[in-house]
Amino acid sequence: MAPKEVLMSNDEIIGQVLSALKEEDVPYTALLTAGAPSRVLRDVSGVAPGRVGRQLLQKPTPAPAQHPPVRYPLTGEPQILFWAQNFSVVQGSKWVDLTPQTFGAEASVDVSGSFWSSNELVLKYANVLGSPLTATWRFPVSGRDWFQLNRLELATPSASPTVFNASQVTAPSNYSWRCAYLSSLPGFGAGLLPHGPGPSWGVLLQDVQLQGFNVPGLQFSYASDCAGFFAPGTWMGLLTALLLGAIFACGLHVLLALKTMDRFDDPKGATIAVPQGE
């Protein structure tokens, strides 16, 4: 008999006894105790149908697969790689998450308009807020050992393009560039600066990584992070420590420069006369 049926039968027996006592109007005090279980329950599937907690020798749950980066060209050796944890655009107060359309197996973005000769990564989306949207990443051609993202353009057929200056996106040519946030919004660092007043689009990229030169296969090179070696808090701490150290050194110098008198005035003796020349 299953544990659930055993408990139900016991409950019925107790209910019958209590009903008989109530019908005869007999005062009683019921104490329900159990010194030991009447039987060993081995089948507890009815009591705990699901697993609770971590099982012994349980295999760890694998982490969700990370979507691959956008590459150009789609076949052969990639020349440009682009990846972001979140890629969203905003027009007015309407946000659109372009991450599912850009990355993963179900991505619908079109990169056929990109050009390696002019260092452009062109991402075309069929429908964003009711119209096609084209995001163009432009890398200036340079013979230096550094690459730089010149600008980012968002264009629709019915309006003039919104252009953002992205000159801070720079890294050695054999490295990739990575940043926690790259956005045109002030709350996220405002790394993308609009060329004109009142841009019609806004951009938010979270955990973004980009490489436009010397791509080693289907993975990024060593990342050059946008965060500086010294954060503002680190600089404030160093300057405060230097200021306190300078004050301490100045006070210590003053204390060491103090000289005691080599002669003292005896109140019971004659007054000491100190010549003016000493």
N, C-alpha and C positions, 0 to 999 in steps of 0.2 A: 504494500500500500504506500502511496506517495506521501511525503510529509504533509502536504497541504490537506489531503483527505483525512489524515490522522488528527490534525489540529481541528478540522471542522467537526469530526465525530466527537472529540472531547468537549468541544464547545456545546454541542447539542445535549450531551449527557448532563453537563453542568446546568444548562438552561432548564432541562426537565426537572431536576432536583429543586432548583430555586422556585420554579412555578408551583410545584406541589406544596412546598412550605408556605407560599403566599396564599394559596387557596384554603389551607387549613388554619390560616391566621396564627401560625406558630412563630414566636419570636426566635430569631436565630442570628448567629454571627458566623460569617463564612470566612475562613482562612484558607486561601489557596496556596499551598506550598508544594515543593518538589525537592526531595532529597537527592534524586538521581534520575536521569532519563529512563523511561521505561524500555527503550530500545535504542540501539545505535543507528543513527541516521547516516546512511552512506550516499543516498541520492538526494542532493540538495539543489537540483536543477530548478525545482519549483519555487524555492525560497530565493535563490540568487541566480536568476537566469543568465545574467551577464557577468563577464569577468570584472573584478574590482581590483585596482592596483596593478602593480607590475608583477608578472609571473616569473618564476625561477627559470633561468637560462633563456629568457625572452630576448629575441633579437631586437636591436634598436630600430626604431622607425626611420626609414631612409628619408633624408631631406628632399624636399620637392625639387624637381629638376629645374635648373636655371635656363632661361631662354637664351639662345645663341645671339650674338650681335648681328646687326645689319652689316652686310658686306657688299662691296662693289669691286669688280664685277661679280655676278652670281656664280660664274664658272671660272675655273682656272685659279691662278694665284690672286688672292685679294689684295687690293691696293689701298682701300679705305675701310676702316672698321668703326662702327658706332654702336654704343650700348648705353642703356639707362634703365634704372629700376622703375622710374616713372617719367613719362613724357606726356605733358598736358599743356593745352593752350586754352586761353580764355579770351572771349570777346564780350565786352561789357561785363555782365555778371554771369554769363553762361560758360561753364567749364566743360571741356571735352577731353577725355582720357584717350590719348592716341597710343598707349602702350600695347594693347592687344592687336591693333592694326599694324604696328611697327615691328614687333618682335614675336617670336614663337612660330609654331607650325601653322597657325591660322592667320598669320600676318597677310594683309592685303596691300601693303604699301608697294609702290612701283618705283624702282631705282634705275630704270632704263634711261632716264634723262640725265644721268650723271656723266661727267667728263673727266677723265684722268688728265688729259692734256691741259685743261684749264683748272684742274684741282677743284672740282665742284662735286659735292654729294647732294643730289636732288631727290627728295622724298615726296612722292605725289600720292595724295589721298583722294579717293573718289567722292566722298561725301562727308563734309565736316560742317555742321550747322546749316545744311541745305545746299552747299556749294562745294566744288572741288577746292582743295587747299594744297599748295606747293611750298615745302620748306627747303630752302637752299642753303647749304653750308659752303662757304667760299674760303679756300686756302690760297693765299698769295704765293706765287712762284718766287723762290728765293734761293740763292746759292749759299746761304749761311747754314750753319749747323743747327739751326733752330727752325721749327715750324710754328706757324701762328694762324689762328682762325680769324680771318679778316672781319667777316660779318655773317649774320644770319638773316635771311629774308623769309617772310611769310606773305604769300601772294594768293589772291583769289581773282577769278576773271572779272568780277564786278567792281573791284576797288583797287586803288593803288597799293603797291606792296608796302608792308611794314618792315623797316630795316633796323637791325640792332647791331651796334658796334660790340664786337667780342674780342678786342685786342688783348685782353688779359689772358685769353686762352692760348698759352704758348708753352712749349716744352722742347727739349732737345730732339733733333730729327730722328734719332734712333730710339726714342722713348714714346710712350703714350701719355696722354693728359687725362687726369682724373680729378673729380671734385664732388663733394657731397651735394652741393646745390649750384646750379647755374640757372639764373632766372632774371627776368626783367622786373620782378616785383621787389619793392624795398624790404619786405619782411624776410626775404631769402638771399640777401646780399646784393641784389641788383647788379649782377655781373654782366648783364646784357643791357647796354645803354641805347635807347632809341635815338635815331638820327634827328627826327623832327618832333615837335610838340604834339601831345595827344595821340599816341599810337593806338590803332584800332585793335591790335592783338597784344596779348601777353603770353609769356612762355615760362614754363616751370619744368626743369629737368632735375631729377633727384638721383644721386649716385651715378653720375654720368661719366663715361670714359670714351675717349676719342683718339684715333691715330690715323694720320693721313700719309705717312711716309714710312718706308722700311718695315712693312708689316711682315712679321715672321709666321706665315701660315694663317691658321684660323684662330689665333689667340693674340692677345695684346702683348706688347713688350713691357718692360719694367715701367711702372707708372710714375710720372712726375706729378705730385699732388699739388693742388692749388693753394693749400694751406701753407703759410710761411713757416720757417723753422721756429720763429719766435711769435707766439700769439700776443695780442694786446695785453692780456693779463700777465703774461710772462715779462713783457717789457715794463709794466707797472711795478711788478714785484722787484725786478732788478734795479729800477731807478729808486724805489723806496729803500731798498737795502743799501744802495750806494749813498743816499742822502743820510741815512742813519749812521752808516759807517763814517762818513765825513764829520758828522757832529760829534761822534764818539772820539775820533782821532783828534779833533780840535780841542775838546775838553781835556783829553789826556795830555795833550801838549801844554795846555795852560797849567795843569796841576804839576807837571814835571818842571815847569819853568819857575815855580814858586821857590823863593829862597828864605830861609829862616835867619833871624838876627844872630850875629855871633857874640853880641854883648847884651846883657839884660840889666834893667834898672833895679837896684836893691832899695826897697822903701826905707830900710833902717840905716842905710849908708848915705854917703854923699851923692848928690845928683850927678849923673854921667853927662858930661858935655861932649857932644859930638861935633868936631870941626866941620865947617861948611865944605871943606875940600874933599872930605871922604864921601 
